[in-house]
């Protein structure tokens, strides 16, 4: 029976490459060091575009698709605020995943910022309580303005709640009732209009209106 001898080839990938052909016997004794490309100046046919690519989002891990749910809403807002980092404190002293000010935390019953920073669950509860409180304050404006167009952006309930997180419910009232004439921007130049547009269209019916929404701290004591 005739033996079959396999052939291996290294085909040229770029101009100037060398073609090799050898048997399995020769391949077994091949010294790969002789064909190393280390210390050689390589001429790639495909340019390195890494410096030209600037992705809008920098993700450290794969996240599930959350869609337009309440969870999707709060996670999208958190990513904009802090990259979703519970331990973040910015240069203006805003705290945690959702970048709360100390004054806002007091409104929902949280006075111990150390415990707040060390408890992701407490931060999530604070976000919900604040959204619930803002929804109560802005409930008339939600009924009046949702579906309207202000400064080229359709007003939605989630957009209003996101803007209230950014600027406070009072500033959002002024913006809506002046039909966008009384604008607001934070220390970074972010506007109510920006948040109205970016976080519009989420289903935030999960958030209930509550006048004096506060976090039940008994759930977070050891």
N, C-alpha and C positions, 0 to 999 in steps of 0.2 A: 504494500500500500504506500502510495506516495505521500511523503510528509508535506504538510502545508506550512509554509513559513510566512508569518504575518509581517506585514510591512507597516511602518510608522512614518508619518511625514509631518514636518513642521512647515506649514504653509505661510507664505508672506502675508503680514497684516499691514505693513506700511512700506513705503518706498525704502529700498536699501536692505530689506530683510533677506535672510539666506535660506535657501531650500535644502532640507536634509532628508535622506531616505536611508533606512537601515533595518536590519532584521532584528527579531527578538533576541537573538544571541548577542548581537552587537549592543543592543539597548541595555542588556544586563550589565555590560562592562562600561557603559557610558559615564564619563566624568562630567557631571552637570556643572561643575565649577568653571569649565572651559566656556560655558555658554551663559554665564551670569551677566546681567545687565547693570550690576552695581558699578558705580563710578563712571557710568557712561552718560553722555548727553543724549537724551531721547527726543525724537521729533514726533509728537503725537499728531494724528490726523484730526482728532476731536478736541476742541479747545476746552479748557477748564473754566466752567461758567459759575463756579460756586460764589464768587464775589459779586456776580450780577444777579443772583437769585436772592430775594429778600422776602421770605414767606411772611404772610400776615400774622400767622400764629406760630408760636414756638412751643411745640408739644413735647413733653418729656416721656410720655407713654401713650399708648393707644387707649382712647376713651370710648365708651359705648355711645351710640347715637341716641341723644336725648330728645331730639325733635323740639317741638314747640310747647312742651309741658312746663309745669311750674319748676321742676327740677332742671330742665333745660334752660329756663329763664335765669334762675339764680346762679347756675354754673357759668353761663355765658357772662353774666354781670360780674361774677367773682373773678373770672379770667381777665376781664378788662381792668378791674380794680387792682388786682394783686398777682395775677398769674395763677390764682387759686391757692395761694400760700397762706396757711393759717398763722405763720410766724412773722409775717411782714409788718414792719412799722416804717412808714415813709418819713421823709424829711420834715413834714408838717405835723407829725405825731399821730397820724391816722393809723388805726390798728387792725391787724388781722386780715383774713381772707376777703372781707367785704369793706375794709378800710373805714371803720367806724371812728367818729370823733367821740371824745369822752362825754361831751354834753348829750349826744344822741343816746349813748349807752345808759346814761342816768335816766333818760326819759322812759326807757324800757326796763328799769329796775336793776341795772348792773353798775356797781360802784367799784368793784375790785377788778382792776384791769389786768393784774397779774394772773388771777384765776381765769379771766376771759381769754388771755393769750395762750394759756396752757390747756384750754378745753375746746376742741373742735365742735363738740356737741353744743356747748354754750354759745359759740359763735353762730351756729346754724339757728338756734332758738332765737337769738337776738335779731337775726335777719328777718325771720318770720314775724316776730312781734313788731318790728319797726315797719315792715310792709303792711301789716294789719292795721296799725295805727295810722299810717299815711293813707291807706285806702278809706278809712273812716273820715279823715279830714277832707279828702278830695272826692268823696262819693257823689256830690252834686255836680262837680266839674266832670267827673267820669261820664255821668249820664248826659250832660250837656254837650261835651266836645268829642266824645268817641265817634269816629267816622268822619269828622270834619278834617279839613286840610289847613294847616297853619305853616307858613313859610316853606311850602312845598313838601311837607311831610304829613302823611295821614296820622291822625291822633288815634292811638289804641290804649287800652287799659294798661297793658304791660309797659308801654312806652311812658305813660304817666307815672307809674310806680317806679320805674327805673330813674326817671328824671327827678322824682322826689327823693330817691336815695342819694342822688348826686347833689341836689341843690336845696333839699328840704321842701316840704309841702307848701309853705308860704310862697316861695319863689315860683313854684310851678303854678299856683293859683294866679299870680300876677302875670305870668307868661301867657297862660291860656285866656284869661279874661281881657287881656290887652291884645289878643290875637297875634301874639309874638312880638309886640312892640317893646315890652319890658323884658329884655333878655337877661341871661345870667351866664357867667362862666366861672369855673373854679380856678384855683391857683395854677393849674396846668393849661388853662385856656379851653377846657372842655365845656361845651354848652348844653343847655337843655335840649335844643334842637338835635344835637348829635345823639344824645341818649334816646330821645323820642324815636329817631329813625333806626338806630342800631338795635334797639331792644323792642321794637314794635312787633305785634302779631303773635305773641306768646299767650297761651291759655293760663291765666293766673286766677281762675275761679276758685282754686284751692285756698287762696288767701281770703279769710273772712274779715269783714269790717268789725273793728273793735275800738271803741273810743279810748280806753285806757289800757291798751295791750301792754302787758308786762311779762317778763320771763319768770316762770316759777322756779326760783332758785333752789327750792327744796329737792328738786329732781337732780341737782348737780352737787349736792353735799355728800361727802363720804361718811 
